[in-house]
């Protein structure tokens, strides 16, 4: 069967809670999902993610990342991203902000069909390894949100 969905964990594990997306996809690696779903740890390889997305026509891409929205640390958000961005990309091979990836895809002429962000409000973005307790507790919630999205896809 063809790959139809990509779940991409992004973030820098050396910046505390920025490693949230990486930890969520690690957790998802042990969850049985349909064969048309690919789980991948992109870490800080934004350019790699953009080129993978440009080369494949997924029905849905789920980005999992720490995201600052001004809520309490550990709050999980599920946000449908606007894939019609047309700005010129600010190229940063290590930058993983969803807008940078979407800009690069638009610039390449390959905007994704649909993209959802499963994000978590970080508590600590300092140079350190490991998630804060609030964000560590949110990993299971975010993994569950991804499984729900996969399960309900196409319904």
C-alpha positions, -999 to +999 in steps of 0.1 A: +000+000+000+012+036-007+023+059+020-006+084+025+004+101+057+035+114+074+039+121+111+070+142+115+085+148+149+106+179+149+127+198+174+160+201+191+166+176+219+194+198+232+170+227+240+148+211+267+111+211+257+120+218+221+126+180+219+089+174+224+081+163+188+110+139+188+098+123+220+062+120+207+073+101+176+096+079+197+065+070+217+044+064+185+070+040+172+056+014+195+020+020+185+004-001+158-007+022+130-019+015+094+008+007+069+000+038+050+013+060+079+050+068+082+064+080+115+097+099+113+120+118+136+133+148+117+148+166+147+164+198+134+165+187+097+140+212+083+154+212+048+153+174+048+116+174+058+108+201+032+124+180+004+107+148+016+074+166+015+081+181-019+089+147-033+058+129-019+021+136-023+007+128+012-029+133+019-020+146+053+012+156+071+011+159+109+039+180+124+046+174+161+065+202+178+068+225+207+049+256+200+047+289+220+011+301+220+010+317+255-008+290+273+002+270+304+032+247+299+021+212+288-010+224+269-014+204+237-028+221+206-041+206+174-041+232+147-049+230+110-021+249+092-027+271+062-008+255+033-013+283+009+016+304+022+034+320-007+062+341+009+098+337+000+114+313+024+141+323+049+164+293+044+177+278+076+188+241+072+182+236+109+150+257+114+119+237+119+092+263+123+062+251+103+059+285+085+095+281+072+089+246+059+056+257+043+073+287+027+100+265+013+075+241-001+055+269-017+088+283-032+095+248-046+060+247-061+050+217-040+026+229-012+013+200+008-024+191+005-031+192+042-010+198+073-019+196+110+003+207+139+001+188+171+020+212+194+028+215+230+034+247+250+070+245+263+081+254+298+119+253+292+138+261+260+172+263+275+204+244+266+197+211+284+186+176+277+152+163+287+117+176+289+102+195+318+077+176+339+047+194+324+058+187+288+068+151+297+032+145+309+019+159+276+037+134+254+010+108+259-017+133+252-001+144+220+006+108+209-031+101+216-041+131+195-020+118+166-036+084+168-070+100+168-062+120+137-049+089+119-080+068+130-104+095+119-086+104+086-109+101+057-141+098+077 
